[in-house]
Amino acid sequence: MNQTSQIRPVKKFGPGYFIHEQLELREWGREEFAEVTAFSQKHINELLNNEKSISLDTARILGEIFNTSAQYWLNLDHEYHIWLRQ
């Protein structure tokens, strides 16, 4: 029988996964996403690969263009980083 210290919660997906989903729904490539957000290609790659945390400014931009709240993006990022540390 497994001890509770060996049990890990189901994988959490980082914000990059959900950004990618939104891009697919809109049929946007990285170039269109860069135009709409004014993010650099480097910043976009870091977000999509979950290599960069979501800042408040980034969360506000994502919320505005994807019709969500900034808090949604901050929560996704926070929960993902908590999961990584478990």
N, C-alpha and C positions, 0 to 999 in steps of 0.2 A: 504494500500500500504506500502511496506517495505521501510524504509529509507536506504540510502546507507551505513550507519554505521552498519546496521544489516546484510548486505550481505557479505558473505565470499566466496572467490574464491574456485573453485572446488579443492578437495583434491589433494595435491601433494604427490607423492610417494617418499620416501627416497631412498638413494642409496642401502640400503639393499634389497629392492624389485628387483632392476635391477641386483644386484649381484646374488640373488637367481635365477632369470631368466637365467643368464649366466651359472650357475651351472647346471640347468635343461637341457639346450641345450647341454651341454657337458656330461651329465649324470655323473656328479661328486657329491660325497657326501662331507661332511665337512672334512673328512679325506684326500681326494685327494686335496681339496682346501688348506688345511693346508700344505700338502707336497709341492705343487707348490709355495705357497706364503711364507712359513716359518712363518706364523702367528700362534699364540697360539690359542687353542680352545676358550679361553675367548675372545680374540680379534675378532675372527670370529663371535662368538655369538653376541658381541656388534655391529659389523658392520651389520650383518643380521637383527638385531632388531632395527637398527637406534639409538642405545644408545651411539654411539661414532662417533664423527665427522671424516671426511676423512682428514687425514694429507696429505701434499704434497708427502711424501715418500710412503704412502699407495696408493695415487692416481697414482703415477708412476708405482707401482707394478701392480695395477689393470689394468692400461692402457696397460702395456706390455703383461700380460697374456690373456687379453680379446680383444686385438688388437683394442684398442681405445686410445684416448689421455688422459693424466692425467687431462687436463682441463675439459674433459667431467665429470669425477667423482667429481672434485671440484665444478663444476657448479651444478650438481645434489644435492650435499650436501648443498651448499649455498642456492639454491632456496628452498629446503626443510625446512631449518631453518628459512628462511624469512617467509614461509607459516605458520610455527608453531607459530610465534610471532604475527600473525594477529588476 
